[in-house]
Amino acid sequence: MRIKAVTGDDAITMAEGRVDEKTMHTLRHAYEQASEPLVDFTQSQDALAAQVEHVRVILVPGSQHMRFDILPDQFDVF
């Protein structure tokens, strides 16, 4: 199954730089040969709303999930 996340990422973009070349080759081949239609969450209002909520949780000061490598001005969702 081919999926494009609300962020625009897919299996290929998520794997780049994280897996070895043999695995990337196998992944690219499987992705190109997939017969199922692409499931694209970039146009899903529910997925977009969930992503906004996810970002809000990450950026809540004092949250156990807060990430300090993301700055609020990098997002255009507030």
Secondary structure as UniProt FT lines:
FT   STRAND          3..4
FT   TURN            6..7
FT   HELIX           11..15
FT   TURN            16..18
FT   HELIX           21..33
FT   STRAND          39..40
FT   HELIX           41..43
FT   HELIX           45..59
FT   TURN            61..62
FT   TURN            64..65
FT   TURN            68..69
FT   HELIX           72..74
//
